[in-house]
Amino acid sequence: MIILSVLKETDPHERRVAVSLDSVKKLMTLGINIQIEAGAGVGSGISDAAFTEAGAQVKSDAAETLQGAQIVLCVNAPPAGIIEKLSEGVLLIGTLSPYNNRALLDALAKHNITAFAMELMPRISRAQSMDVLSSQANLAGYRAVIDAVATLGKATPMMMTAAGTVPPAKVLVLGAGVAGLQAIATAKRLGAVVSAFDVRPAVKEQVQSLGAKFIEVPSEESAETKGGYAKEMSEDYKRKQSALIHETLAKMDVAICTALIPGKAAPILITEAMVKDMKPGAVIVDLAVASGGNCPLSKPDEVVVAGGVTIVGHTNMPSRVATDATSLYARNLSNFINTLFTKEKQLAINLEDELVKGTLLTHQGSIVHSQFK
Ligand SMILES: NC(=O)c1ccc[n+]([C@@H]2O[C@H](COP(=O)([O-])OP(=O)(O)OC[C@H]3O[C@@H](n4cnc5c(N)ncnc54)[C@H](O)[C@@H]3O)[C@@H](O)[C@H]2O)c1
């Protein structure tokens, strides 16, 4: 029987875990034995007793959990000390953050680990149920608005009272991908007046269908790569964009920043000068902070106040909604693992499968992914 191990995450900001009660049950139908480190689910509201009841074996520490493991699941890449302890040929599956992380790639190859980076999953219909970027970004977009509203000293919906009318809060969402669209939807549900901006004109319709205003930079420039992601824009575009954002931001109560360019530093969209011109009491939540931030004043895992504007920089927003984030992440992983097994419940990795090709970083002692070789 194949043994699959799940360790407790070591990052202090990480509350998620790579399996849920539901995914434990699903993985067991493949004939897998599951070993989980004690306390791994606590941050997501799953007790050791609940994991045991679902059929997993709870082990007291990392070493015991890893004993006999052929598959190891994680949320974030394990620390070097754990990678060293993994058996040769083990499958490691998680969001491994391979960009600009040569040391990790070398360690995975050196220890002969077959490592899959789930964030590289191709965004094709067949892989939608395995798309960790989307499942986690969706919750991050939601939570960013909740954090902003909790920090803002103002109500979001319009209120007509005997004492007068409270105007609705104005929210600007920068970047209307998965996180941005959920941020728009959440802010709308809370009654805010929402505007959004993205370099990809293709999202205009999606933004408008959620009831938000799309702010457009007049330009002929194509902003989208073949993969559907944004590319870095020209200096001329950036100048026009900057002037438009500056003017819009001055009227906003909340700005939610979600703009990312895969594998690159996040674009700077809100400059220090723009923050200066925002209303005192306004709030910026910078979801791009882990990639450098859309605002240079945001600091990883800090809430800073600059000229009366609060800038929230939580690097791990999905972890702030850990119960649901774990549930969706675990389902993404179990759906992927399912594709690695034959109908006869045998583990058989098809190196020609585009899901494997897209995510496999290291195999048989080498870095095999075309982007990182
Ligand atoms: N087919 C699928 O299964 C599937 C699933 C999810 C997402 N997608 C697509 O993948 C693409 C990326 O989505 P994502 O949310 O992961 O993106 P992302 O997290 O890489 O980026 C977030 C958003 O920031 C925007 N952005 C980048 N630079 C910007 C700038 N300078 N100014 C303003 N906005 C900027 C991007 O266009 C994107 O919409 C989208 O086209 C999305 O529709 C496809």
The ligand as a Gaussian input file, in Angstrom:
#p B3LYP/6-31G(d) Opt

LIG

0 1
 N       -9.029000      28.526000     -17.822000
 C       -8.915000      28.475000     -16.522000
 O       -9.107000      27.469000     -15.956000
 C       -8.534000      29.710000     -15.780000
 C       -8.671000      29.736000     -14.416000
 C       -8.287000      30.871000     -13.706000
 C       -7.769000      31.964000     -14.370000
 N       -7.662000      31.939000     -15.705000
 C       -7.131000      33.085000     -16.428000
 O       -5.777000      33.258000     -16.092000
 C       -5.432000      34.610000     -16.208000
 C       -4.723000      35.115000     -14.972000
 O       -5.583000      35.165000     -13.854000
 P       -4.994000      35.389000     -12.396000
 O       -6.049000      35.918000     -11.532000
 O       -4.261000      34.191000     -11.940000
 O       -3.935000      36.553000     -12.671000
 P       -2.702000      37.015000     -11.805000
 O       -2.875000      36.651000     -10.382000
 O       -1.457000      36.614000     -12.513000
 O       -2.826000      38.621000     -11.930000
 C       -3.925000      39.295000     -11.383000
 C       -4.442000      40.325000     -12.340000
 O       -3.545000      41.426000     -12.398000
 C       -3.604000      41.967000     -13.692000
 N       -2.444000      42.836000     -13.938000
 C       -1.163000      42.514000     -14.193000
 N       -0.423000      43.621000     -14.375000
 C       -1.243000      44.682000     -14.211000
 C       -1.062000      46.094000     -14.251000
 N        0.116000      46.645000     -14.536000
 N       -2.144000      46.879000     -14.025000
 C       -3.362000      46.335000     -13.755000
 N       -3.587000      45.017000     -13.701000
 C       -2.545000      44.200000     -13.924000
 C       -3.635000      40.722000     -14.571000
 O       -4.119000      41.037000     -15.864000
 C       -4.600000      39.837000     -13.782000
 O       -5.934000      40.003000     -14.195000
 C       -6.710000      35.315000     -16.496000
 O       -6.790000      35.440000     -17.891000
 C       -7.760000      34.375000     -16.012000
 O       -9.000000      34.559000     -16.639000
 C       -8.021000      30.829000     -16.414000

